[in-house]
Amino acid sequence: MRRAAEHCATGAGTVLGGLALWRFTQGVELPVISLPKVGVVLMFLGGAEILLGLYRAVRR
């Protein structure tokens, strides 16, 4: 159960970091990437990690 909880906590942190990037960097444009798009990608990756943690918790 410990690994599943670690995955859920890491995923939640990634989602929150992505949400902060998406929300507070709307006007920032870098030459190669835009920070709001990076935030959206981080939110999706965090959601996938949360789902992995939930899967591991249920599988046990």
mmCIF file of the N, C-alpha and C atoms, coordinates in Angstrom:
data_MODEL
# 
_entry.id   MODEL 
# 
loop_
_atom_site.group_PDB 
_atom_site.id 
_atom_site.type_symbol 
_atom_site.label_atom_id 
_atom_site.label_alt_id 
_atom_site.label_comp_id 
_atom_site.label_asym_id 
_atom_site.label_entity_id 
_atom_site.label_seq_id 
_atom_site.pdbx_PDB_ins_code 
_atom_site.Cartn_x 
_atom_site.Cartn_y 
_atom_site.Cartn_z 
_atom_site.occupancy 
_atom_site.B_iso_or_equiv 
_atom_site.pdbx_formal_charge 
_atom_site.auth_seq_id 
_atom_site.auth_comp_id 
_atom_site.auth_asym_id 
_atom_site.auth_atom_id 
_atom_site.pdbx_PDB_model_num 
ATOM 1   N N  . MET A 1 1  ? 0.831  -1.200 0.000   1.00 0.00 ? 1  MET A N  1 
ATOM 2   C CA . MET A 1 1  ? 0.000  0.000  0.000   1.00 0.00 ? 1  MET A CA 1 
ATOM 3   C C  . MET A 1 1  ? 0.871  1.258  0.000   1.00 0.00 ? 1  MET A C  1 
ATOM 4   N N  . ARG A 1 2  ? 2.096  1.133  0.469   1.00 0.00 ? 2  ARG A N  1 
ATOM 5   C CA . ARG A 1 2  ? 2.943  2.302  0.572   1.00 0.00 ? 2  ARG A CA 1 
ATOM 6   C C  . ARG A 1 2  ? 3.274  2.870  -0.805  1.00 0.00 ? 2  ARG A C  1 
ATOM 7   N N  . ARG A 1 3  ? 3.585  2.000  -1.776  1.00 0.00 ? 3  ARG A N  1 
ATOM 8   C CA . ARG A 1 3  ? 3.919  2.466  -3.116  1.00 0.00 ? 3  ARG A CA 1 
ATOM 9   C C  . ARG A 1 3  ? 2.715  3.150  -3.775  1.00 0.00 ? 3  ARG A C  1 
ATOM 10  N N  . ALA A 1 4  ? 1.536  2.619  -3.547  1.00 0.00 ? 4  ALA A N  1 
ATOM 11  C CA . ALA A 1 4  ? 0.332  3.219  -4.124  1.00 0.00 ? 4  ALA A CA 1 
ATOM 12  C C  . ALA A 1 4  ? 0.113  4.615  -3.557  1.00 0.00 ? 4  ALA A C  1 
ATOM 13  N N  . ALA A 1 5  ? 0.325  4.780  -2.268  1.00 0.00 ? 5  ALA A N  1 
ATOM 14  C CA . ALA A 1 5  ? 0.161  6.101  -1.645  1.00 0.00 ? 5  ALA A CA 1 
ATOM 15  C C  . ALA A 1 5  ? 1.215  7.071  -2.145  1.00 0.00 ? 5  ALA A C  1 
ATOM 16  N N  . GLU A 1 6  ? 2.431  6.585  -2.381  1.00 0.00 ? 6  GLU A N  1 
ATOM 17  C CA . GLU A 1 6  ? 3.482  7.446  -2.929  1.00 0.00 ? 6  GLU A CA 1 
ATOM 18  C C  . GLU A 1 6  ? 3.123  7.918  -4.327  1.00 0.00 ? 6  GLU A C  1 
ATOM 19  N N  . HIS A 1 7  ? 2.580  7.023  -5.139  1.00 0.00 ? 7  HIS A N  1 
ATOM 20  C CA . HIS A 1 7  ? 2.175  7.399  -6.495  1.00 0.00 ? 7  HIS A CA 1 
ATOM 21  C C  . HIS A 1 7  ? 1.058  8.448  -6.446  1.00 0.00 ? 7  HIS A C  1 
ATOM 22  N N  . CYS A 1 8  ? 0.102  8.253  -5.566  1.00 0.00 ? 8  CYS A N  1 
ATOM 23  C CA . CYS A 1 8  ? -1.003 9.215  -5.460  1.00 0.00 ? 8  CYS A CA 1 
ATOM 24  C C  . CYS A 1 8  ? -0.509 10.576 -4.978  1.00 0.00 ? 8  CYS A C  1 
ATOM 25  N N  . ALA A 1 9  ? 0.398  10.601 -4.021  1.00 0.00 ? 9  ALA A N  1 
ATOM 26  C CA . ALA A 1 9  ? 0.920  11.863 -3.505  1.00 0.00 ? 9  ALA A CA 1 
ATOM 27  C C  . ALA A 1 9  ? 1.769  12.577 -4.553  1.00 0.00 ? 9  ALA A C  1 
ATOM 28  N N  . THR A 1 10 ? 2.603  11.845 -5.255  1.00 0.00 ? 10 THR A N  1 
ATOM 29  C CA . THR A 1 10 ? 3.422  12.450 -6.307  1.00 0.00 ? 10 THR A CA 1 
ATOM 30  C C  . THR A 1 10 ? 2.543  12.971 -7.434  1.00 0.00 ? 10 THR A C  1 
ATOM 31  N N  . GLY A 1 11 ? 1.526  12.212 -7.799  1.00 0.00 ? 11 GLY A N  1 
ATOM 32  C CA . GLY A 1 11 ? 0.608  12.649 -8.838  1.00 0.00 ? 11 GLY A CA 1 
ATOM 33  C C  . GLY A 1 11 ? -0.147 13.904 -8.440  1.00 0.00 ? 11 GLY A C  1 
ATOM 34  N N  . ALA A 1 12 ? -0.565 13.975 -7.186  1.00 0.00 ? 12 ALA A N  1 
ATOM 35  C CA . ALA A 1 12 ? -1.283 15.166 -6.714  1.00 0.00 ? 12 ALA A CA 1 
ATOM 36  C C  . ALA A 1 12 ? -0.372 16.388 -6.737  1.00 0.00 ? 12 ALA A C  1 
ATOM 37  N N  . GLY A 1 13 ? 0.884  16.208 -6.346  1.00 0.00 ? 13 GLY A N  1 
ATOM 38  C CA . GLY A 1 13 ? 1.832  17.317 -6.400  1.00 0.00 ? 13 GLY A CA 1 
ATOM 39  C C  . GLY A 1 13 ? 2.088  17.778 -7.821  1.00 0.00 ? 13 GLY A C  1 
ATOM 40  N N  . THR A 1 14 ? 2.175  16.832 -8.747  1.00 0.00 ? 14 THR A N  1 
ATOM 41  C CA . THR A 1 14 ? 2.387  17.175 -10.145 1.00 0.00 ? 14 THR A CA 1 
ATOM 42  C C  . THR A 1 14 ? 1.179  17.906 -10.715 1.00 0.00 ? 14 THR A C  1 
ATOM 43  N N  . VAL A 1 15 ? -0.006 17.461 -10.354 1.00 0.00 ? 15 VAL A N  1 
ATOM 44  C CA . VAL A 1 15 ? -1.223 18.136 -10.813 1.00 0.00 ? 15 VAL A CA 1 
ATOM 45  C C  . VAL A 1 15 ? -1.269 19.572 -10.283 1.00 0.00 ? 15 VAL A C  1 
ATOM 46  N N  . LEU A 1 16 ? -0.928 19.749 -9.011  1.00 0.00 ? 16 LEU A N  1 
ATOM 47  C CA . LEU A 1 16 ? -0.946 21.093 -8.431  1.00 0.00 ? 16 LEU A CA 1 
ATOM 48  C C  . LEU A 1 16 ? 0.109  21.998 -9.067  1.00 0.00 ? 16 LEU A C  1 
ATOM 49  N N  . GLY A 1 17 ? 1.286  21.461 -9.330  1.00 0.00 ? 17 GLY A N  1 
ATOM 50  C CA . GLY A 1 17 ? 2.315  22.240 -10.013 1.00 0.00 ? 17 GLY A CA 1 
ATOM 51  C C  . GLY A 1 17 ? 1.888  22.626 -11.414 1.00 0.00 ? 17 GLY A C  1 
ATOM 52  N N  . GLY A 1 18 ? 1.293  21.699 -12.130 1.00 0.00 ? 18 GLY A N  1 
ATOM 53  C CA . GLY A 1 18 ? 0.789  21.987 -13.476 1.00 0.00 ? 18 GLY A CA 1 
ATOM 54  C C  . GLY A 1 18 ? -0.345 22.995 -13.452 1.00 0.00 ? 18 GLY A C  1 
ATOM 55  N N  . LEU A 1 19 ? -1.205 22.888 -12.453 1.00 0.00 ? 19 LEU A N  1 
ATOM 56  C CA . LEU A 1 19 ? -2.302 23.845 -12.316 1.00 0.00 ? 19 LEU A CA 1 
ATOM 57  C C  . LEU A 1 19 ? -1.767 25.248 -12.066 1.00 0.00 ? 19 LEU A C  1 
ATOM 58  N N  . ALA A 1 20 ? -0.736 25.358 -11.234 1.00 0.00 ? 20 ALA A N  1 
ATOM 59  C CA . ALA A 1 20 ? -0.136 26.666 -10.960 1.00 0.00 ? 20 ALA A CA 1 
ATOM 60  C C  . ALA A 1 20 ? 0.494  27.241 -12.226 1.00 0.00 ? 20 ALA A C  1 
ATOM 61  N N  . LEU A 1 21 ? 1.202  26.410 -12.983 1.00 0.00 ? 21 LEU A N  1 
ATOM 62  C CA . LEU A 1 21 ? 1.793  26.897 -14.235 1.00 0.00 ? 21 LEU A CA 1 
ATOM 63  C C  . LEU A 1 21 ? 0.715  27.339 -15.222 1.00 0.00 ? 21 LEU A C  1 
ATOM 64  N N  . TRP A 1 22 ? -0.324 26.543 -15.344 1.00 0.00 ? 22 TRP A N  1 
ATOM 65  C CA . TRP A 1 22 ? -1.389 26.865 -16.287 1.00 0.00 ? 22 TRP A CA 1 
ATOM 66  C C  . TRP A 1 22 ? -2.124 28.140 -15.887 1.00 0.00 ? 22 TRP A C  1 
ATOM 67  N N  . ARG A 1 23 ? -2.353 28.290 -14.586 1.00 0.00 ? 23 ARG A N  1 
ATOM 68  C CA . ARG A 1 23 ? -3.161 29.410 -14.101 1.00 0.00 ? 23 ARG A CA 1 
ATOM 69  C C  . ARG A 1 23 ? -2.410 30.740 -14.061 1.00 0.00 ? 23 ARG A C  1 
ATOM 70  N N  . PHE A 1 24 ? -1.155 30.712 -13.635 1.00 0.00 ? 24 PHE A N  1 
ATOM 71  C CA . PHE A 1 24 ? -0.454 31.957 -13.353 1.00 0.00 ? 24 PHE A CA 1 
ATOM 72  C C  . PHE A 1 24 ? 0.563  32.374 -14.412 1.00 0.00 ? 24 PHE A C  1 
ATOM 73  N N  . THR A 1 25 ? 0.685  31.641 -15.494 1.00 0.00 ? 25 THR A N  1 
ATOM 74  C CA . THR A 1 25 ? 1.635  32.030 -16.539 1.00 0.00 ? 25 THR A CA 1 
ATOM 75  C C  . THR A 1 25 ? 0.936  32.236 -17.883 1.00 0.00 ? 25 THR A C  1 
ATOM 76  N N  . GLN A 1 26 ? -0.264 32.737 -17.861 1.00 0.00 ? 26 GLN A N  1 
ATOM 77  C CA . GLN A 1 26 ? -1.025 32.906 -19.100 1.00 0.00 ? 26 GLN A CA 1 
ATOM 78  C C  . GLN A 1 26 ? -0.368 33.869 -20.082 1.00 0.00 ? 26 GLN A C  1 
ATOM 79  N N  . GLY A 1 27 ? 0.289  34.924 -19.611 1.00 0.00 ? 27 GLY A N  1 
ATOM 80  C CA . GLY A 1 27 ? 0.869  35.902 -20.509 1.00 0.00 ? 27 GLY A CA 1 
ATOM 81  C C  . GLY A 1 27 ? 2.328  35.666 -20.834 1.00 0.00 ? 27 GLY A C  1 
ATOM 82  N N  . VAL A 1 28 ? 2.923  34.619 -20.301 1.00 0.00 ? 28 VAL A N  1 
ATOM 83  C CA . VAL A 1 28 ? 4.353  34.370 -20.490 1.00 0.00 ? 28 VAL A CA 1 
ATOM 84  C C  . VAL A 1 28 ? 4.553  33.501 -21.726 1.00 0.00 ? 28 VAL A C  1 
ATOM 85  N N  . GLU A 1 29 ? 5.365  33.990 -22.650 1.00 0.00 ? 29 GLU A N  1 
ATOM 86  C CA . GLU A 1 29 ? 5.698  33.222 -23.850 1.00 0.00 ? 29 GLU A CA 1 
ATOM 87  C C  . GLU A 1 29 ? 7.213  33.096 -23.938 1.00 0.00 ? 29 GLU A C  1 
ATOM 88  N N  . LEU A 1 30 ? 7.707  31.889 -24.028 1.00 0.00 ? 30 LEU A N  1 
ATOM 89  C CA . LEU A 1 30 ? 9.126  31.627 -24.223 1.00 0.00 ? 30 LEU A CA 1 
ATOM 90  C C  . LEU A 1 30 ? 9.359  31.324 -25.695 1.00 0.00 ? 30 LEU A C  1 
ATOM 91  N N  . PRO A 1 31 ? 10.581 31.433 -26.186 1.00 0.00 ? 31 PRO A N  1 
ATOM 92  C CA . PRO A 1 31 ? 10.817 31.217 -27.619 1.00 0.00 ? 31 PRO A CA 1 
ATOM 93  C C  . PRO A 1 31 ? 10.425 29.832 -28.126 1.00 0.00 ? 31 PRO A C  1 
ATOM 94  N N  . VAL A 1 32 ? 10.562 28.802 -27.304 1.00 0.00 ? 32 VAL A N  1 
ATOM 95  C CA . VAL A 1 32 ? 10.325 27.444 -27.788 1.00 0.00 ? 32 VAL A CA 1 
ATOM 96  C C  . VAL A 1 32 ? 8.990  26.877 -27.288 1.00 0.00 ? 32 VAL A C  1 
ATOM 97  N N  . ILE A 1 33 ? 8.673  27.101 -26.016 1.00 0.00 ? 33 ILE A N  1 
ATOM 98  C CA . ILE A 1 33 ? 7.477  26.509 -25.419 1.00 0.00 ? 33 ILE A CA 1 
ATOM 99  C C  . ILE A 1 33 ? 6.663  27.588 -24.724 1.00 0.00 ? 33 ILE A C  1 
ATOM 100 N N  . SER A 1 34 ? 5.423  27.272 -24.441 1.00 0.00 ? 34 SER A N  1 
ATOM 101 C CA . SER A 1 34 ? 4.618  28.177 -23.629 1.00 0.00 ? 34 SER A CA 1 
ATOM 102 C C  . SER A 1 34 ? 4.336  27.484 -22.299 1.00 0.00 ? 34 SER A C  1 
ATOM 103 N N  . LEU A 1 35 ? 4.506  28.215 -21.230 1.00 0.00 ? 35 LEU A N  1 
ATOM 104 C CA . LEU A 1 35 ? 4.368  27.631 -19.898 1.00 0.00 ? 35 LEU A CA 1 
ATOM 105 C C  . LEU A 1 35 ? 2.956  27.139 -19.593 1.00 0.00 ? 35 LEU A C  1 
ATOM 106 N N  . PRO A 1 36 ? 1.892  27.798 -20.072 1.00 0.00 ? 36 PRO A N  1 
ATOM 107 C CA . PRO A 1 36 ? 0.557  27.222 -19.815 1.00 0.00 ? 36 PRO A CA 1 
ATOM 108 C C  . PRO A 1 36 ? 0.376  25.835 -20.437 1.00 0.00 ? 36 PRO A C  1 
ATOM 109 N N  . LYS A 1 37 ? 0.979  25.610 -21.611 1.00 0.00 ? 37 LYS A N  1 
ATOM 110 C CA . LYS A 1 37 ? 0.880  24.282 -22.222 1.00 0.00 ? 37 LYS A CA 1 
ATOM 111 C C  . LYS A 1 37 ? 1.665  23.247 -21.431 1.00 0.00 ? 37 LYS A C  1 
ATOM 112 N N  . VAL A 1 38 ? 2.801  23.648 -20.884 1.00 0.00 ? 38 VAL A N  1 
ATOM 113 C CA . VAL A 1 38 ? 3.564  22.747 -20.021 1.00 0.00 ? 38 VAL A CA 1 
ATOM 114 C C  . VAL A 1 38 ? 2.734  22.389 -18.787 1.00 0.00 ? 38 VAL A C  1 
ATOM 115 N N  . GLY A 1 39 ? 1.998  23.365 -18.252 1.00 0.00 ? 39 GLY A N  1 
ATOM 116 C CA . GLY A 1 39 ? 1.134  23.104 -17.109 1.00 0.00 ? 39 GLY A CA 1 
ATOM 117 C C  . GLY A 1 39 ? 0.055  22.088 -17.419 1.00 0.00 ? 39 GLY A C  1 
ATOM 118 N N  . VAL A 1 40 ? -0.533 22.182 -18.599 1.00 0.00 ? 40 VAL A N  1 
ATOM 119 C CA . VAL A 1 40 ? -1.571 21.220 -18.991 1.00 0.00 ? 40 VAL A CA 1 
ATOM 120 C C  . VAL A 1 40 ? -0.972 19.819 -19.114 1.00 0.00 ? 40 VAL A C  1 
ATOM 121 N N  . VAL A 1 41 ? 0.205  19.723 -19.708 1.00 0.00 ? 41 VAL A N  1 
ATOM 122 C CA . VAL A 1 41 ? 0.863  18.416 -19.837 1.00 0.00 ? 41 VAL A CA 1 
ATOM 123 C C  . VAL A 1 41 ? 1.166  17.839 -18.456 1.00 0.00 ? 41 VAL A C  1 
ATOM 124 N N  . LEU A 1 42 ? 1.646  18.677 -17.541 1.00 0.00 ? 42 LEU A N  1 
ATOM 125 C CA . LEU A 1 42 ? 1.924  18.199 -16.183 1.00 0.00 ? 42 LEU A CA 1 
ATOM 126 C C  . LEU A 1 42 ? 0.659  17.735 -15.478 1.00 0.00 ? 42 LEU A C  1 
ATOM 127 N N  . MET A 1 43 ? -0.451 18.426 -15.710 1.00 0.00 ? 43 MET A N  1 
ATOM 128 C CA . MET A 1 43 ? -1.710 17.991 -15.087 1.00 0.00 ? 43 MET A CA 1 
ATOM 129 C C  . MET A 1 43 ? -2.122 16.615 -15.604 1.00 0.00 ? 43 MET A C  1 
ATOM 130 N N  . PHE A 1 44 ? -1.967 16.375 -16.903 1.00 0.00 ? 44 PHE A N  1 
ATOM 131 C CA . PHE A 1 44 ? -2.308 15.063 -17.448 1.00 0.00 ? 44 PHE A CA 1 
ATOM 132 C C  . PHE A 1 44 ? -1.380 13.977 -16.909 1.00 0.00 ? 44 PHE A C  1 
ATOM 133 N N  . LEU A 1 45 ? -0.082 14.261 -16.820 1.00 0.00 ? 45 LEU A N  1 
ATOM 134 C CA . LEU A 1 45 ? 0.845  13.279 -16.284 1.00 0.00 ? 45 LEU A CA 1 
ATOM 135 C C  . LEU A 1 45 ? 0.568  12.992 -14.808 1.00 0.00 ? 45 LEU A C  1 
ATOM 136 N N  . GLY A 1 46 ? 0.236  14.014 -14.051 1.00 0.00 ? 46 GLY A N  1 
ATOM 137 C CA . GLY A 1 46 ? -0.118 13.815 -12.647 1.00 0.00 ? 46 GLY A CA 1 
ATOM 138 C C  . GLY A 1 46 ? -1.385 12.995 -12.499 1.00 0.00 ? 46 GLY A C  1 
ATOM 139 N N  . GLY A 1 47 ? -2.368 13.242 -13.353 1.00 0.00 ? 47 GLY A N  1 
ATOM 140 C CA . GLY A 1 47 ? -3.589 12.444 -13.325 1.00 0.00 ? 47 GLY A CA 1 
ATOM 141 C C  . GLY A 1 47 ? -3.323 10.986 -13.650 1.00 0.00 ? 47 GLY A C  1 
ATOM 142 N N  . ALA A 1 48 ? -2.425 10.734 -14.606 1.00 0.00 ? 48 ALA A N  1 
ATOM 143 C CA . ALA A 1 48 ? -2.069 9.355  -14.946 1.00 0.00 ? 48 ALA A CA 1 
ATOM 144 C C  . ALA A 1 48 ? -1.360 8.681  -13.773 1.00 0.00 ? 48 ALA A C  1 
ATOM 145 N N  . GLU A 1 49 ? -0.520 9.422  -13.071 1.00 0.00 ? 49 GLU A N  1 
ATOM 146 C CA . GLU A 1 49 ? 0.167  8.832  -11.925 1.00 0.00 ? 49 GLU A CA 1 
ATOM 147 C C  . GLU A 1 49 ? -0.802 8.546  -10.776 1.00 0.00 ? 49 GLU A C  1 
ATOM 148 N N  . ILE A 1 50 ? -1.777 9.407  -10.588 1.00 0.00 ? 50 ILE A N  1 
ATOM 149 C CA . ILE A 1 50 ? -2.805 9.141  -9.573  1.00 0.00 ? 50 ILE A CA 1 
ATOM 150 C C  . ILE A 1 50 ? -3.585 7.878  -9.941  1.00 0.00 ? 50 ILE A C  1 
ATOM 151 N N  . LEU A 1 51 ? -3.932 7.737  -11.213 1.00 0.00 ? 51 LEU A N  1 
ATOM 152 C CA . LEU A 1 51 ? -4.642 6.533  -11.644 1.00 0.00 ? 51 LEU A CA 1 
ATOM 153 C C  . LEU A 1 51 ? -3.793 5.284  -11.435 1.00 0.00 ? 51 LEU A C  1 
ATOM 154 N N  . LEU A 1 52 ? -2.491 5.384  -11.677 1.00 0.00 ? 52 LEU A N  1 
ATOM 155 C CA . LEU A 1 52 ? -1.604 4.259  -11.435 1.00 0.00 ? 52 LEU A CA 1 
ATOM 156 C C  . LEU A 1 52 ? -1.588 3.899  -9.949  1.00 0.00 ? 52 LEU A C  1 
ATOM 157 N N  . GLY A 1 53 ? -1.531 4.890  -9.096  1.00 0.00 ? 53 GLY A N  1 
ATOM 158 C CA . GLY A 1 53 ? -1.553 4.624  -7.657  1.00 0.00 ? 53 GLY A CA 1 
ATOM 159 C C  . GLY A 1 53 ? -2.851 3.986  -7.209  1.00 0.00 ? 53 GLY A C  1 
ATOM 160 N N  . LEU A 1 54 ? -3.968 4.467  -7.751  1.00 0.00 ? 54 LEU A N  1 
ATOM 161 C CA . LEU A 1 54 ? -5.261 3.869  -7.401  1.00 0.00 ? 54 LEU A CA 1 
ATOM 162 C C  . LEU A 1 54 ? -5.359 2.433  -7.904  1.00 0.00 ? 54 LEU A C  1 
ATOM 163 N N  . TYR A 1 55 ? -4.823 2.188  -9.083  1.00 0.00 ? 55 TYR A N  1 
ATOM 164 C CA . TYR A 1 55 ? -4.824 0.826  -9.633  1.00 0.00 ? 55 TYR A CA 1 
ATOM 165 C C  . TYR A 1 55 ? -4.021 -0.110 -8.741  1.00 0.00 ? 55 TYR A C  1 
ATOM 166 N N  . ARG A 1 56 ? -2.856 0.351  -8.301  1.00 0.00 ? 56 ARG A N  1 
ATOM 167 C CA . ARG A 1 56 ? -2.023 -0.473 -7.433  1.00 0.00 ? 56 ARG A CA 1 
ATOM 168 C C  . ARG A 1 56 ? -2.686 -0.706 -6.079  1.00 0.00 ? 56 ARG A C  1 
ATOM 169 N N  . ALA A 1 57 ? -3.423 0.282  -5.594  1.00 0.00 ? 57 ALA A N  1 
ATOM 170 C CA . ALA A 1 57 ? -4.116 0.112  -4.307  1.00 0.00 ? 57 ALA A CA 1 
ATOM 171 C C  . ALA A 1 57 ? -5.246 -0.900 -4.424  1.00 0.00 ? 57 ALA A C  1 
ATOM 172 N N  . VAL A 1 58 ? -5.989 -0.857 -5.514  1.00 0.00 ? 58 VAL A N  1 
ATOM 173 C CA . VAL A 1 58 ? -7.125 -1.764 -5.707  1.00 0.00 ? 58 VAL A CA 1 
ATOM 174 C C  . VAL A 1 58 ? -6.639 -3.183 -6.009  1.00 0.00 ? 58 VAL A C  1 
ATOM 175 N N  . ARG A 1 59 ? -5.532 -3.262 -6.729  1.00 0.00 ? 59 ARG A N  1 
ATOM 176 C CA . ARG A 1 59 ? -5.017 -4.582 -7.118  1.00 0.00 ? 59 ARG A CA 1 
ATOM 177 C C  . ARG A 1 59 ? -4.603 -5.417 -5.917  1.00 0.00 ? 59 ARG A C  1 
ATOM 178 N N  . ARG A 1 60 ? -4.168 -4.794 -4.857  1.00 0.00 ? 60 ARG A N  1 
ATOM 179 C CA . ARG A 1 60 ? -3.784 -5.534 -3.658  1.00 0.00 ? 60 ARG A CA 1 
ATOM 180 C C  . ARG A 1 60 ? -5.021 -5.995 -2.982  1.00 0.00 ? 60 ARG A C  1 
# 
